[in-house]
Amino acid sequence: MSDATAPAEETAAPPNEANEPRKRDAPPTVMILGRHHVYALQIAAELSRDLDARVVGVGEEETNPIVQSRYCDRGVVVPPAEEDRAKHAASVLRAIKRFHPDVVLPVGHLTVEVLDEIRDEIPDGVAFRLPSSEALETAFDKGDTAAVAESVGIRTPEEYGRLPTGPDADPQLDASELPYPVFLKAEKEAGRNIVSKVESEDDLWEAYEELRHREEGGDIIVQEYVEGDGHTYAIGLLFDDGTPELEFGQDEVRSIPREGGTGTRVRILRDEELAAKSKALLEALDWNGVALVEYKRAANGEWVLMEINPKFWASYALASRYGYRFASTLVASSLDIPRESFEGSPSETGEMVFPLREVYFSLKHEEESLPRSLASLAWPPARVDIDPRDLRAWVAPGGLATSMGWALNLWRGGDDPF
């Protein structure tokens, strides 16, 4: 980690103080919009090792993991987005203009949204890779995503109805006729995990009252609950203006919340059919950048789309550590840097556990079993997501506290730090 942490407004000389184009053989400067997201640490480590990149980490507090990371050459603190979104966006833009990085990488849903909002004001010579605003809006809207998926032959959960969320909402739905269990999901969830599995009519209205106060600008969708095998399957893709550049598959064997959320045991998945479906979906959106396309597998074996996650995903450490270097590939491709130093033969098998998430979730929920959680982490043997070489970022208040507080925050509908 650098010795200095600066507010975005500070006028001290940045790494690229002259705002000159990067010399061809010089290491790139990459700005990571990391906020409180723990998985930004893997991205910083990857770029540092693969490309000898100079990393400018942007957080909202000095204790945020990206700011504390040993792989962060300079930390920048901007005002919290949840307190003042406009001020946050303006500060991010000032940081970009001040440091003039070669590439900007957003990490979470909100940082993707903010970069989209300011994209027209980003200086020439600063690269970033985002889909069009229209494609992003489609990805953030579950109904619009389903319409595009169906147009390319991908099955989506059957929708039974919608429940409004405004202060004067008067839901018109005959809940007695629904084929329980059903699944409630916010139309514009955007990483906040506004979902609930519902077993009965009474449970539906209770869940609706709890969820509708968290949704912003959309309905609560009542849809088919896809039981399947309990796993969530996903294909990670990197696109360059509509053309796929890198792919990776994963199987979330165990997740929190259990109905599907963030993986705590994840393994590499190789499935050509699922990869082809995912590419077709993103090609229909003329995608640009990173995305994770997520599915459930129905009892009859059919793939059912859950969502497009239009960003680096929470369990990205699995992909990165087994040779699928999305961040390095994106930066190298954007700057025409040779990839021989990190391109090799990615592993076809591999597994990783995320112990802090799993244990804390178990401790916070009475229906969970801590011994069962520990057993799920211990066997079969797997790599652990924590990087001991960057322990300071993990044990600092913003690292360990963020990790341990994730489950409660996400359960309440907060932004996902993973």
Helices and strands as residue ranges (DSSP letters): E 5-7, E 29-33, H 40-51, E 54-59, H 65-68, E 74-77, H 85-99, E 103-106, H 109-118, G 119-121, H 133-140, H 142-151, E 159-163, G 175-177, E 182-186, E 195-198, H 201-212, E 220-224, E 232-240, E 243-256, E 262-268, H 272-284, E 289-297, E 303-309, H 316-321, H 326-335, E 351-353, H 355-364, H 370-378, E 383-384, G 388-390, H 391-395, H 397-411
